[in-house]
Amino acid sequence: MQPLLPSDPARVGRHRLLGRLGAGGMGVVYLARTPGGALAAVKVVRAAYADDPAFRARFAREVRTAGRVRSPWVVPLLGAGPEDRPPWLATAYVPGPSVAEAVELCGPLPRRSVAVLGTRLAEALGDVHAAGLVHRDVKPGNVLLALDGPRLIDFGIAREPAGTALTGTGTVVGSPGFLSPEQARGTGAGIGPPSDVFSLGCLLAFAATGNRPFGDGSPAVVLVRTSYEEPDLAGVPDDLTDLLRACLDKDPARRPATADLITALAASPPGEDWLPGQVVRLIARRSAAALALPVVQPTVLDAADTGATAPDPGGEADAVAGAPTVTRAAPPPRPSRRRLLLGAAGGALAATGGGAAWWAWQRRDRSAAAPPGPRPRLTVAVHADLTGAGGAVGKAHEQGARLAVAEVNSRTGHDFALDLVVRDDGGAPDRARTVAEELAADERVLAVLGPSDEACMDAVVDTYQRALLATVAVSPGRTRYVQRVHVATRPQDDALAAPLVAHLSRTVRTRHTVLLADAALGDTAWSVCTRTAEALDGQVRTDRWTVAAATGTEGFRTLAERVVDSGADAAVFVAGPARAALLAGALATAGFTGARLGTHHALAPDFLDRAGRDAEGWVFAAPFLDPLSEESTARFSTAHRERFDGADPPWYAAETYDAALFVAQALTELGTAGVERGALVRQLRETRYDGITKLLHWEASAASYNLNALYLFAVAGGGFVYRGRLADTVR
């Protein structure tokens, strides 16, 4: 729910508007009250389309067709003004999520839920087809979930199988990924009830797996797959696979009829458990928010003043222009009283795009909340390498997270307290998978800080995606993960080129730089070198060389001599500490006097120990700051010493502290009544957190939460010295 804008009307027809539920390209959907006090969803067409005769004809047809369908599983139409300016229609409102939203927030539906969903939607489509119509846009966003069953909504492109199209030949009408091959052809011919069955098969496959059966990608690519390739039904329950494959047959004549689907699914009527608990709780919270809306006193308006038709005798709905009188079907059996207390059922939201930002109601003034009592306890986890080769970084994760949890729990009047679960994977991918499965199965855990190791992150990110468990990465930076749960709080490794270039161009003032990519570090080294060369291109001469993974001491001596012979005034080596130390010694022996740079992969005591005096003067680009050297982290450093026996905070501890408080802020904005894993994943993309180390907020264009947290260190006096932030370097 979002507040009304100053430009929004106070009422539409005889409906008093309460707020905005969503907005799309075609119009806006409002939450409103009918004259009798019931809640309604009112769709209002944007002015740009209201004057388009073709669009007005399509909208009027939507009103007529919606009024022709009589089914307990189809959204009931309450009223409409297709000839008003702007045109509008009103449906009953239910706070349940769409199938798309439920899968995003709570994960794929279990087998029983999919069977009931398929049965009821087959019944709904049977009623649609009995009315002489084809829906043409059966998709997850057009099916809402209620406690007593689903509701099919949005008849915007429904029409008779032989009806006249309002779009030109070759135009595809529908939603790619959920439309039939005959729709994909765009001719408008041959689109009958089997087309809706195909779309239903796509929807059920999505509900069962969370994936579209014809994949993602551009609309054109998906349309081609739909027309010529077989569906991917991996993850669909075995006993439903053959049925869904039949629904997705390319030949409409071979697809089952809706009656056959009902028989094949053989689902019992929805009971107390037709939906999983997470979805039920989501419905309950939205129902509570709807019940908390202010009551608007009934208002009597002249029809002439609004352009609306006169009220019906019951006073609940406007007459539907151009539609027959609708006799309401008998309501489905009511759920138990306990179930009703969890959430309201019935009706549906007819939306033109976007979702209802329901949690806005959870964030209203908390001074009117329930009497003080024990704060709810929410759980986050640290998944890190605490005992393996990366133990230092893993322990920094744990220490930073513990300080953040202590900070949250010390706040008086805070809505919740945090519990911390810590799991060690030892830096072993197989062990990391076991840890991820354990955390994913623990329903208390709402987010994971980690893993701290890149190979372990590679091994577990799919497990966390399936569990819709936010995976907040502090230290890994090699791979750009596509999973929505992955929260990258640091720039990718190839961004390390920025501080390298800044130092080379502003401090060294290089004219010729040799860029050395260590094959032992994989693609990361080549990527950083390539980005650096591209940034320097046209300004200075650059040479890019790959250092073979098998290169030993003698090979590094030869390499160093080659660098000297090239006449370069700077050398960049992207490698780990041991091999960077080998090059440091070789360059010193060869008499190289130019600048020597590396990346945080070598920024470790092992480099100092191995290189000795030859390490002096090296400069490193890093994605973490020194908490002892920044004013913003002074209090954190003091708290760390007090908590951990006088020890200075290690690198990545302050960044983990920020990551944990970022999660805590998202939980606060979400509200304790709205806590589900999937909801938190979505909220993290809305939350903006200004921490002690960096600003964290979602950058969709870069698929990252931070692009600028880059720093420089140098070796001086036998130790690492912090040189500052990239932002300070380029001023």
Beta strands, then each sheet from edge to edge (+ up, - down):
strand 1: 11-12
strand 2: 15-23
strand 3: 27-33
strand 4: 39-45
strand 5: 77-81
strand 6: 88-92
strand 7: 143-146
strand 8: 149-152
strand 9: 377-384
strand 10: 417-424
strand 11: 445-449
strand 12: 470-473
strand 13: 486-488
strand 14: 512-518
strand 15: 541-547
strand 16: 570-574
strand 17: 595-599
strand 18: 619-622
strand 19: 689-690
strand 20: 695-696
strand 21: 711-716
strand 22: 719-725
sheet 1: 1+ 2- 3+ 4- 6+ 5-
sheet 2: 7+ 8-
sheet 3: 10+ 9+ 11+ 12+ 13+
sheet 4: 15+ 14+ 16+ 17+ 18+ 21- 22+
sheet 5: 19+ 20-
end
